[in-house]
Amino acid sequence: MRDLCQDIDGCWINLQMVNWAANMPGQIASREVRVHISERDGTFWRAHGPGWFEFDGQQTDLVSNEFNAWDCYFTDAETSTNSNNGRRDNFQGFGLLNARGGDYPDDLTFCRVVVSD
């Protein structure tokens, strides 16, 4: 992430939910944002997408800052709290969550993230 996103032009994060339609295997739904990680220390980050969709976060602030593509979440939380969909931002880093009990079948749907510069 730092190699691609912690520079002058940031990176693209494409969050994908795969197999969301039980009767149409292989279907992909996705959302994409541009992410900039602070060049100075990598602690702060900001993302923006289509329209005025914008949010920011801070690493290790004990708060989950995230965006979703339906049941899939790209988050700065990297530690599970062992509760249903629980997460915590205690350390540097990012995580990918497939939310349990969401709107799409847990046994079929999976999430992936594509990072590009």
N, CA, C and O atoms as a GROMACS GRO file, in nm:
protein
  468
    1MET      N    1   0.082  -0.119   0.000
    1MET     CA    2   0.000   0.000   0.000
    1MET      C    3   0.087   0.126   0.000
    1MET      O    4   0.060   0.220  -0.075
    2ARG      N    5   0.189   0.126   0.084
    2ARG     CA    6   0.271   0.247   0.091
    2ARG      C    7   0.344   0.273  -0.040
    2ARG      O    8   0.354   0.388  -0.084
    3ASP      N    9   0.394   0.169  -0.104
    3ASP     CA   10   0.465   0.188  -0.231
    3ASP      C   11   0.375   0.250  -0.337
    3ASP      O   12   0.421   0.332  -0.416
    4LEU      N   13   0.249   0.213  -0.338
    4LEU     CA   14   0.157   0.262  -0.441
    4LEU      C   15   0.080   0.387  -0.400
    4LEU      O   16   0.049   0.470  -0.485
    5CYS      N   17   0.050   0.402  -0.272
    5CYS     CA   18  -0.044   0.506  -0.228
    5CYS      C   19   0.019   0.621  -0.151
    5CYS      O   20  -0.045   0.725  -0.133
    6GLN      N   21   0.142   0.605  -0.104
    6GLN     CA   22   0.204   0.709  -0.022
    6GLN      C   23   0.302   0.791  -0.106
    6GLN      O   24   0.419   0.806  -0.073
    7ASP      N   25   0.249   0.844  -0.216
    7ASP     CA   26   0.330   0.929  -0.304
    7ASP      C   27   0.244   1.042  -0.356
    7ASP      O   28   0.131   1.061  -0.311
    8ILE      N   29   0.295   1.116  -0.449
    8ILE     CA   30   0.230   1.238  -0.496
    8ILE      C   31   0.093   1.215  -0.562
    8ILE      O   32   0.006   1.301  -0.554
    9ASP      N   33   0.075   1.100  -0.627
    9ASP     CA   34  -0.053   1.079  -0.698
    9ASP      C   35  -0.143   0.975  -0.634
    9ASP      O   36  -0.250   0.946  -0.689
   10GLY      N   37  -0.105   0.918  -0.521
   10GLY     CA   38  -0.191   0.821  -0.454
   10GLY      C   39  -0.210   0.695  -0.536
   10GLY      O   40  -0.127   0.662  -0.621
   11CYS      N   41  -0.319   0.623  -0.511
   11CYS     CA   42  -0.347   0.499  -0.582
   11CYS      C   43  -0.498   0.480  -0.594
   11CYS      O   44  -0.576   0.551  -0.530
   12TRP      N   45  -0.538   0.386  -0.676
   12TRP     CA   46  -0.678   0.348  -0.689
   12TRP      C   47  -0.701   0.221  -0.609
   12TRP      O   48  -0.623   0.126  -0.616
   13ILE      N   49  -0.811   0.219  -0.532
   13ILE     CA   50  -0.856   0.100  -0.461
   13ILE      C   51  -0.988   0.058  -0.525
   13ILE      O   52  -1.086   0.133  -0.522
   14ASN      N   53  -0.990  -0.062  -0.582
   14ASN     CA   54  -1.111  -0.117  -0.641
   14ASN      C   55  -1.156  -0.230  -0.550
   14ASN      O   56  -1.092  -0.335  -0.544
   15LEU      N   57  -1.267  -0.209  -0.481
   15LEU     CA   58  -1.321  -0.307  -0.387
   15LEU      C   59  -1.428  -0.387  -0.459
   15LEU      O   60  -1.524  -0.330  -0.513
   16GLN      N   61  -1.414  -0.518  -0.461
   16GLN     CA   62  -1.502  -0.604  -0.539
   16GLN      C   63  -1.573  -0.706  -0.450
   16GLN      O   64  -1.513  -0.767  -0.362
   17MET      N   65  -1.703  -0.724  -0.477
   17MET     CA   66  -1.782  -0.830  -0.416
   17MET      C   67  -1.810  -0.931  -0.528
   17MET      O   68  -1.876  -0.897  -0.627
   18VAL      N   69  -1.762  -1.053  -0.511
   18VAL     CA   70  -1.770  -1.156  -0.615
   18VAL      C   71  -1.873  -1.262  -0.575
   18VAL      O   72  -1.886  -1.297  -0.457
   19ASN      N   73  -1.945  -1.313  -0.674
   19ASN     CA   74  -2.049  -1.416  -0.656
   19ASN      C   75  -2.167  -1.366  -0.574
   19ASN      O   76  -2.224  -1.441  -0.495
   20TRP      N   77  -2.204  -1.242  -0.590
   20TRP     CA   78  -2.313  -1.185  -0.512
   20TRP      C   79  -2.449  -1.235  -0.557
   20TRP      O   80  -2.545  -1.228  -0.480
   21ALA      N   81  -2.460  -1.284  -0.680
   21ALA     CA   82  -2.588  -1.334  -0.730
   21ALA      C   83  -2.583  -1.486  -0.735
   21ALA      O   84  -2.511  -1.543  -0.816
   22ALA      N   85  -2.660  -1.551  -0.649
   22ALA     CA   86  -2.656  -1.697  -0.638
   22ALA      C   87  -2.686  -1.766  -0.771
   22ALA      O   88  -2.631  -1.873  -0.798
   23ASN      N   89  -2.771  -1.708  -0.852
   23ASN     CA   90  -2.809  -1.772  -0.979
   23ASN      C   91  -2.718  -1.732  -1.096
   23ASN      O   92  -2.739  -1.777  -1.208
   24MET      N   93  -2.617  -1.648  -1.070
   24MET     CA   94  -2.524  -1.604  -1.175
   24MET      C   95  -2.382  -1.604  -1.119
   24MET      O   96  -2.328  -1.497  -1.091
   25PRO      N   97  -2.319  -1.721  -1.101
   25PRO     CA   98  -2.184  -1.728  -1.043
   25PRO      C   99  -2.084  -1.644  -1.122
   25PRO      O  100  -2.092  -1.632  -1.244
   26GLY      N  101  -1.989  -1.586  -1.049
   26GLY     CA  102  -1.884  -1.507  -1.112
   26GLY      C  103  -1.917  -1.361  -1.131
   26GLY      O  104  -1.834  -1.284  -1.180
   27GLN      N  105  -2.038  -1.320  -1.094
   27GLN     CA  106  -2.075  -1.179  -1.108
   27GLN      C  107  -1.993  -1.095  -1.010
   27GLN      O  108  -1.969  -1.136  -0.897
   28ILE      N  109  -1.952  -0.976  -1.056
   28ILE     CA  110  -1.871  -0.886  -0.973
   28ILE      C  111  -1.941  -0.752  -0.962
   28ILE      O  112  -1.983  -0.694  -1.063
   29ALA      N  113  -1.952  -0.703  -0.841
   29ALA     CA  114  -1.999  -0.566  -0.815
   29ALA      C  115  -1.881  -0.494  -0.751
   29ALA      O  116  -1.814  -0.550  -0.664
   30SER      N  117  -1.855  -0.370  -0.793
   30SER     CA  118  -1.737  -0.304  -0.739
   30SER      C  119  -1.759  -0.154  -0.722
   30SER      O  120  -1.847  -0.093  -0.783
   31ARG      N  121  -1.676  -0.098  -0.636
   31ARG     CA  122  -1.668   0.048  -0.616
   31ARG      C  123  -1.520   0.083  -0.612
   31ARG      O  124  -1.436   0.004  -0.567
   32GLU      N  125  -1.490   0.203  -0.660
   32GLU     CA  126  -1.349   0.243  -0.668
   32GLU      C  127  -1.331   0.382  -0.609
   32GLU      O  128  -1.414   0.471  -0.629
   33VAL      N  129  -1.222   0.399  -0.535
   33VAL     CA  130  -1.186   0.529  -0.479
   33VAL      C  131  -1.038   0.554  -0.502
   33VAL      O  132  -0.959   0.461  -0.521
   34ARG      N  133  -1.002   0.680  -0.499
   34ARG     CA  134  -0.862   0.722  -0.504
   34ARG      C  135  -0.816   0.744  -0.361
   34ARG      O  136  -0.883   0.815  -0.286
   35VAL      N  137  -0.703   0.684  -0.323
   35VAL     CA  138  -0.654   0.693  -0.185
   35VAL      C  139  -0.519   0.762  -0.183
   35VAL      O  140  -0.432   0.734  -0.265
   36HIS      N  141  -0.503   0.853  -0.088
   36HIS     CA  142  -0.375   0.920  -0.064
   36HIS      C  143  -0.335   0.894   0.081
   36HIS      O  144  -0.409   0.927   0.174
   37ILE      N  145  -0.218   0.836   0.100
   37ILE     CA  146  -0.163   0.816   0.233
   37ILE      C  147  -0.059   0.926   0.256
   37ILE      O  148   0.022   0.954   0.167
   38SER      N  149  -0.062   0.986   0.373
   38SER     CA  150   0.028   1.095   0.407
   38SER      C  151   0.173   1.063   0.368
   38SER      O  152   0.228   0.961   0.409
   39GLU      N  153   0.233   1.151   0.289
   39GLU     CA  154   0.372   1.132   0.247
   39GLU      C  155   0.468   1.143   0.365
   39GLU      O  156   0.576   1.084   0.364
   40ARG      N  157   0.429   1.220   0.466
   40ARG     CA  158   0.519   1.247   0.578
   40ARG      C  159   0.540   1.125   0.667
   40ARG      O  160   0.654   1.082   0.689
   41ASP      N  161   0.430   1.068   0.719
   41ASP     CA  162   0.450   0.958   0.813
   41ASP      C  163   0.358   0.837   0.789
   41ASP      O  164   0.369   0.737   0.859
   42GLY      N  165   0.269   0.845   0.692
   42GLY     CA  166   0.182   0.733   0.661
   42GLY      C  167   0.069   0.711   0.760
   42GLY      O  168  -0.001   0.611   0.753
   43THR      N  169   0.051   0.803   0.854
   43THR     CA  170  -0.050   0.787   0.957
   43THR      C  171  -0.189   0.827   0.907
   43THR      O  172  -0.287   0.757   0.933
   44PHE      N  173  -0.198   0.938   0.836
   44PHE     CA  174  -0.326   0.987   0.789
   44PHE      C  175  -0.350   0.942   0.645
   44PHE      O  176  -0.256   0.928   0.567
   45TRP      N  177  -0.477   0.920   0.611
   45TRP     CA  178  -0.511   0.882   0.474
   45TRP      C  179  -0.647   0.941   0.440
   45TRP      O  180  -0.730   0.966   0.527
   46ARG      N  181  -0.667   0.963   0.312
   46ARG     CA  182  -0.792   1.022   0.263
   46ARG      C  183  -0.830   0.953   0.133
   46ARG      O  184  -0.744   0.917   0.053
   47ALA      N  185  -0.959   0.934   0.113
   47ALA     CA  186  -1.010   0.869  -0.008
   47ALA      C  187  -1.122   0.952  -0.068
   47ALA      O  188  -1.198   1.018   0.004
   48HIS      N  189  -1.132   0.948  -0.199
   48HIS     CA  190  -1.244   1.015  -0.266
   48HIS      C  191  -1.284   0.933  -0.386
   48HIS      O  192  -1.202   0.870  -0.452
   49GLY      N  193  -1.412   0.935  -0.413
   49GLY     CA  194  -1.468   0.859  -0.525
   49GLY      C  195  -1.557   0.946  -0.610
   49GLY      O  196  -1.544   1.068  -0.610
   50PRO      N  197  -1.648   0.883  -0.683
   50PRO     CA  198  -1.738   0.957  -0.773
   50PRO      C  199  -1.819   1.061  -0.697
   50PRO      O  200  -1.857   1.040  -0.582
   51GLY      N  201  -1.845   1.171  -0.763
   51GLY     CA  202  -1.922   1.278  -0.700
   51GLY      C  203  -1.843   1.338  -0.585
   51GLY      O  204  -1.723   1.362  -0.596
   52TRP      N  205  -1.910   1.362  -0.476
   52TRP     CA  206  -1.846   1.423  -0.359
   52TRP      C  207  -1.821   1.321  -0.249
   52TRP      O  208  -1.810   1.359  -0.132
   53PHE      N  209  -1.813   1.192  -0.283
   53PHE     CA  210  -1.787   1.086  -0.186
   53PHE      C  211  -1.644   1.100  -0.136
   53PHE      O  212  -1.549   1.074  -0.211
   54GLU      N  213  -1.627   1.140  -0.011
   54GLU     CA  214  -1.494   1.157   0.046
   54GLU      C  215  -1.494   1.116   0.193
   54GLU      O  216  -1.595   1.134   0.262
   55PHE      N  217  -1.385   1.062   0.240
   55PHE     CA  218  -1.369   1.032   0.380
   55PHE      C  219  -1.220   1.023   0.411
   55PHE      O  220  -1.137   1.013   0.320
   56ASP      N  221  -1.188   1.027   0.538
   56ASP     CA  222  -1.047   1.016   0.576
   56ASP      C  223  -1.036   0.932   0.702
   56ASP      O  224  -1.136   0.901   0.767
   57GLY      N  225  -0.914   0.896   0.735
   57GLY     CA  226  -0.889   0.816   0.853
   57GLY      C  227  -0.750   0.839   0.906
   57GLY      O  228  -0.666   0.902   0.842
   58GLN      N  229  -0.728   0.786   1.024
   58GLN     CA  230  -0.597   0.793   1.088
   58GLN      C  231  -0.564   0.655   1.141
   58GLN      O  232  -0.646   0.591   1.208
   59GLN      N  233  -0.444   0.609   1.110
   59GLN     CA  234  -0.400   0.479   1.159
   59GLN      C  235  -0.383   0.482   1.311
   59GLN      O  236  -0.345   0.585   1.368
   60THR      N  237  -0.410   0.372   1.376
   60THR     CA  238  -0.391   0.349   1.519
   60THR      C  239  -0.474   0.442   1.608
   60THR      O  240  -0.434   0.468   1.722
   61ASP      N  241  -0.587   0.493   1.559
   61ASP     CA  242  -0.668   0.582   1.642
   61ASP      C  243  -0.783   0.509   1.712
   61ASP      O  244  -0.869   0.573   1.772
   62LEU      N  245  -0.785   0.376   1.704
   62LEU     CA  246  -0.886   0.291   1.768
   62LEU      C  247  -1.025   0.308   1.707
   62LEU      O  248  -1.124   0.263   1.765
   63VAL      N  249  -1.033   0.372   1.590
   63VAL     CA  250  -1.160   0.392   1.520
   63VAL      C  251  -1.148   0.329   1.382
   63VAL      O  252  -1.047   0.347   1.314
   64SER      N  253  -1.251   0.255   1.340
   64SER     CA  254  -1.252   0.196   1.206
   64SER      C  255  -1.301   0.298   1.105
   64SER      O  256  -1.416   0.343   1.111
   65ASN      N  257  -1.214   0.334   1.012
   65ASN     CA  258  -1.252   0.420   0.901
   65ASN      C  259  -1.253   0.332   0.778
   65ASN      O  260  -1.156   0.260   0.753
   66GLU      N  261  -1.362   0.336   0.702
   66GLU     CA  262  -1.377   0.236   0.597
   66GLU      C  263  -1.475   0.282   0.490
   66GLU      O  264  -1.553   0.375   0.509
   67PHE      N  265  -1.470   0.212   0.375
   67PHE     CA  266  -1.574   0.227   0.277
   67PHE      C  267  -1.616   0.088   0.232
   67PHE      O  268  -1.540  -0.008   0.247
   68ASN      N  269  -1.735   0.078   0.178
   68ASN     CA  270  -1.784  -0.054   0.144
   68ASN      C  271  -1.834  -0.062   0.001
   68ASN      O  272  -1.871   0.037  -0.061
   69ALA      N  273  -1.832  -0.185  -0.048
   69ALA     CA  274  -1.900  -0.224  -0.170
   69ALA      C  275  -1.998  -0.332  -0.124
   69ALA      O  276  -1.967  -0.451  -0.129
   70TRP      N  277  -2.114  -0.289  -0.080
   70TRP     CA  278  -2.218  -0.377  -0.029
   70TRP      C  279  -2.168  -0.453   0.093
   70TRP      O  280  -2.146  -0.390   0.196
   71ASP      N  281  -2.148  -0.585   0.087
   71ASP     CA  282  -2.105  -0.662   0.205
   71ASP      C  283  -1.953  -0.663   0.224
   71ASP      O  284  -1.905  -0.725   0.319
   72CYS      N  285  -1.879  -0.598   0.138
   72CYS     CA  286  -1.732  -0.596   0.146
   72CYS      C  287  -1.685  -0.461   0.197
   72CYS      O  288  -1.733  -0.357   0.153
   73TYR      N  289  -1.590  -0.463   0.290
   73TYR     CA  290  -1.539  -0.340   0.350
   73TYR      C  291  -1.387  -0.334   0.339
   73TYR      O  292  -1.317  -0.429   0.372
   74PHE      N  293  -1.338  -0.219   0.292
   74PHE     CA  294  -1.196  -0.186   0.297
   74PHE      C  295  -1.182  -0.096   0.419
   74PHE      O  296  -1.248   0.008   0.427
   75THR      N  297  -1.098  -0.134   0.513
   75THR     CA  298  -1.096  -0.066   0.642
   75THR      C  299  -0.953  -0.048   0.692
   75THR      O  300  -0.863  -0.123   0.655
   76ASP      N  301  -0.933   0.051   0.777
   76ASP     CA  302  -0.802   0.066   0.840
   76ASP      C  303  -0.794  -0.016   0.968
   76ASP      O  304  -0.694  -0.011   1.040
   77ALA      N  305  -0.900  -0.092   0.998
   77ALA     CA  306  -0.896  -0.184   1.111
   77ALA      C  307  -0.830  -0.314   1.065
   77ALA      O  308  -0.857  -0.364   0.956
   78GLU      N  309  -0.745  -0.366   1.147
   78GLU     CA  310  -0.673  -0.488   1.109
   78GLU      C  311  -0.681  -0.594   1.217
   78GLU      O  312  -0.619  -0.700   1.204
   79THR      N  313  -0.756  -0.569   1.323
   79THR     CA  314  -0.767  -0.663   1.433
   79THR      C  315  -0.913  -0.697   1.457
   79THR      O  316  -0.996  -0.607   1.471
   80SER      N  317  -0.944  -0.825   1.463
   80SER     CA  318  -1.081  -0.868   1.494
   80SER      C  319  -1.102  -0.861   1.644
   80SER      O  320  -1.012  -0.888   1.723
   81THR      N  321  -1.224  -0.826   1.682
   81THR     CA  322  -1.259  -0.825   1.825
   81THR      C  323  -1.328  -0.956   1.863
   81THR      O  324  -1.376  -0.970   1.975
   82ASN      N  325  -1.333  -1.051   1.768
   82ASN     CA  326  -1.398  -1.180   1.789
   82ASN      C  327  -1.547  -1.168   1.814
   82ASN      O  328  -1.609  -1.259   1.870
   83SER      N  329  -1.606  -1.058   1.773
   83SER     CA  330  -1.751  -1.043   1.776
   83SER      C  331  -1.800  -1.039   1.632
   83SER      O  332  -1.719  -1.028   1.539
   84ASN      N  333  -1.929  -1.047   1.613
   84ASN     CA  334  -1.986  -1.049   1.479
   84ASN      C  335  -1.945  -0.924   1.402
   84ASN      O  336  -1.990  -0.813   1.433
   85ASN      N  337  -1.860  -0.941   1.302
   85ASN     CA  338  -1.811  -0.831   1.218
   85ASN      C  339  -1.731  -0.728   1.296
   85ASN      O  340  -1.714  -0.615   1.251
   86GLY      N  341  -1.681  -0.765   1.414
   86GLY     CA  342  -1.606  -0.671   1.497
   86GLY      C  343  -1.467  -0.645   1.443
   86GLY      O  344  -1.404  -0.734   1.385
   87ARG      N  345  -1.420  -0.523   1.460
   87ARG     CA  346  -1.285  -0.488   1.415
   87ARG      C  347  -1.235  -0.368   1.496
   87ARG      O  348  -1.313  -0.292   1.552
   88ARG      N  349  -1.103  -0.354   1.500
   88ARG     CA  350  -1.042  -0.247   1.577
   88ARG      C  351  -0.916  -0.200   1.506
   88ARG      O  352  -0.844  -0.279   1.446
   89ASP      N  353  -0.890  -0.071   1.513
   89ASP     CA  354  -0.772  -0.010   1.450
   89ASP      C  355  -0.666   0.019   1.555
   89ASP      O  356  -0.655   0.132   1.604
   90ASN      N  357  -0.590  -0.083   1.590
   90ASN     CA  358  -0.484  -0.067   1.691
   90ASN      C  359  -0.346  -0.046   1.630
   90ASN      O  360  -0.257   0.005   1.698
   91PHE      N  361  -0.328  -0.084   1.505
   91PHE     CA  362  -0.196  -0.084   1.444
   91PHE      C  363  -0.199  -0.020   1.306
   91PHE      O  364  -0.307   0.008   1.253
   92GLN      N  365  -0.083   0.004   1.249
   92GLN     CA  366  -0.072   0.049   1.110
   92GLN      C  367  -0.119  -0.063   1.019
   92GLN      O  368  -0.094  -0.180   1.048
   93GLY      N  369  -0.186  -0.030   0.912
   93GLY     CA  370  -0.227  -0.130   0.815
   93GLY      C  371  -0.374  -0.121   0.780
   93GLY      O  372  -0.450  -0.045   0.839
   94PHE      N  373  -0.412  -0.199   0.681
   94PHE     CA  374  -0.548  -0.200   0.631
   94PHE      C  375  -0.600  -0.343   0.631
   94PHE      O  376  -0.522  -0.438   0.638
   95GLY      N  377  -0.731  -0.357   0.625
   95GLY     CA  378  -0.792  -0.489   0.624
   95GLY      C  379  -0.905  -0.496   0.522
   95GLY      O  380  -0.952  -0.394   0.473
   96LEU      N  381  -0.946  -0.617   0.493
   96LEU     CA  382  -1.057  -0.645   0.402
   96LEU      C  383  -1.156  -0.733   0.478
   96LEU      O  384  -1.118  -0.838   0.530
   97LEU      N  385  -1.282  -0.692   0.485
   97LEU     CA  386  -1.383  -0.764   0.560
   97LEU      C  387  -1.498  -0.804   0.468
   97LEU      O  388  -1.548  -0.723   0.391
   98ASN      N  389  -1.539  -0.930   0.478
   98ASN     CA  390  -1.663  -0.977   0.417
   98ASN      C  391  -1.762  -0.987   0.532
   98ASN      O  392  -1.756  -1.080   0.612
   99ALA      N  393  -1.854  -0.891   0.539
   99ALA     CA  394  -1.944  -0.881   0.653
   99ALA      C  395  -2.036  -1.003   0.664
   99ALA      O  396  -2.104  -1.038   0.568
  100ARG      N  397  -2.036  -1.064   0.777
  100ARG     CA  398  -2.121  -1.180   0.804
  100ARG      C  399  -2.265  -1.134   0.822
  100ARG      O  400  -2.291  -1.032   0.887
  101GLY      N  401  -2.358  -1.208   0.764
  101GLY     CA  402  -2.500  -1.176   0.781
  101GLY      C  403  -2.544  -1.052   0.706
  101GLY      O  404  -2.642  -0.988   0.746
  102GLY      N  405  -2.475  -1.017   0.598
  102GLY     CA  406  -2.512  -0.900   0.519
  102GLY      C  407  -2.629  -0.929   0.426
  102GLY      O  408  -2.709  -1.018   0.453
  103ASP      N  409  -2.637  -0.855   0.320
  103ASP     CA  410  -2.747  -0.868   0.225
  103ASP      C  411  -2.727  -0.980   0.123
  103ASP      O  412  -2.820  -1.014   0.051
  104TYR      N  413  -2.607  -1.036   0.116
  104TYR     CA  414  -2.575  -1.136   0.015
  104TYR      C  415  -2.531  -1.266   0.082
  104TYR      O  416  -2.485  -1.263   0.196
  105PRO      N  417  -2.543  -1.381   0.013
  105PRO     CA  418  -2.517  -1.511   0.077
  105PRO      C  419  -2.373  -1.526   0.127
  105PRO      O  420  -2.278  -1.514   0.049
  106ASP      N  421  -2.359  -1.553   0.256
  106ASP     CA  422  -2.226  -1.570   0.317
  106ASP      C  423  -2.148  -1.686   0.257
  106ASP      O  424  -2.026  -1.679   0.245
  107ASP      N  425  -2.218  -1.793   0.219
  107ASP     CA  426  -2.149  -1.912   0.171
  107ASP      C  427  -2.099  -1.900   0.028
  107ASP      O  428  -2.018  -1.982  -0.016
  108LEU      N  429  -2.147  -1.800  -0.048
  108LEU     CA  430  -2.106  -1.783  -0.187
  108LEU      C  431  -2.019  -1.660  -0.211
  108LEU      O  432  -1.924  -1.664  -0.289
  109THR      N  433  -2.052  -1.552  -0.145
  109THR     CA  434  -1.991  -1.423  -0.173
  109THR      C  435  -1.852  -1.414  -0.111
  109THR      O  436  -1.831  -1.456   0.003
  110PHE      N  437  -1.756  -1.359  -0.187
  110PHE     CA  438  -1.626  -1.327  -0.129
  110PHE      C  439  -1.582  -1.189  -0.178
  110PHE      O  440  -1.634  -1.137  -0.277
  111CYS      N  441  -1.487  -1.133  -0.108
  111CYS     CA  442  -1.442  -0.997  -0.136
  111CYS      C  443  -1.296  -0.999  -0.181
  111CYS      O  444  -1.218  -1.086  -0.141
  112ARG      N  445  -1.262  -0.903  -0.265
  112ARG     CA  446  -1.122  -0.884  -0.300
  112ARG      C  447  -1.099  -0.735  -0.326
  112ARG      O  448  -1.191  -0.660  -0.357
  113VAL      N  449  -0.974  -0.698  -0.312
  113VAL     CA  450  -0.936  -0.559  -0.336
  113VAL      C  451  -0.823  -0.557  -0.438
  113VAL      O  452  -0.731  -0.638  -0.430
  114VAL      N  453  -0.831  -0.465  -0.534
  114VAL     CA  454  -0.728  -0.446  -0.635
  114VAL      C  455  -0.671  -0.306  -0.614
  114VAL      O  456  -0.745  -0.208  -0.618
  115VAL      N  457  -0.541  -0.299  -0.593
  115VAL     CA  458  -0.473  -0.171  -0.571
  115VAL      C  459  -0.388  -0.143  -0.695
  115VAL      O  460  -0.307  -0.227  -0.735
  116SER      N  461  -0.407  -0.027  -0.754
  116SER     CA  462  -0.328   0.009  -0.872
  116SER      C  463  -0.284   0.154  -0.864
  116SER      O  464  -0.351   0.238  -0.804
  117ASP      N  465  -0.170   0.183  -0.925
  117ASP     CA  466  -0.113   0.317  -0.924
  117ASP      C  467  -0.152   0.393  -1.048
  117ASP      O  468  -0.113   0.509  -1.064
   0.00000   0.00000   0.00000
